[in-house]
């Protein structure tokens, strides 16, 4: 069941922001492509920084610090595919630097795009992230928020190798740094008020995407995590999704089940 895709494609317009870790960029371009193929005019951008899209991800890249210039240029270059926009390119890292949240509102209101898909967080390619006070950078106009976590963090130590900002994550997960991360600990950071959904606009629809479900054991763990989250905080997310972002994204709703 392609639940989140159905939610987005049946809505006329909006802003979907993606936070967390472990597959945000792949998910962002996947959603942009699905929306575009459904007939929506789509802008992909970031409030933090991302690597430039591959030709397969997005064929049109506009770079300008002035969001109004981006809108005008998009009018001439927009086709049936999504447009990616950034404020500038960082020459040292090669990454694209994004826009302030206020610019996302401008993009939303300009009438040029039906959907804006925003990567609103950074995680240094770790599968799990805890947020510093200034993070994530979610536009207030977001109508959908997707928080992402990688299931490959399960069974690994709570350390900087696997978790971005482990010192912040530790108390949220009920662990000490170096402890092994289990399904219960991952569920705790999902439901914690300062956890994965921190900063979510009150009016935004919220979804959780558990990525890297590439083994039967991880699928089982995903169901156990969903069950624990539903029991502790049933309203934290509208739906739980599990899938794989590598080599094409697959998203499916999961049904919570009792943890063993």
Secondary structure, DSSP 4 states (H G I P E B T S, - for coil): --HHHHHHHHSSSEEEEEEESSSHHHHHHHHHHHHHHTT--EEEEESSEEEPPPTTT-SEEEE-S-HHHHHHHHHHH--SS-EEEESEE-TTT-EEE---HHHHHHHHHSSS-SEEEEE----TT-SEE---TT-----TT-SEEEEEEEGGGTTSBSSTTTEETHHHHHHHHT--TTPBP-HHHHHHHHHSTTSTTTT--TTSEEEEEEE---SHHHHHHHHHHHHHHHHH-TTS-SEEEEEE-TTS-EEEE-------
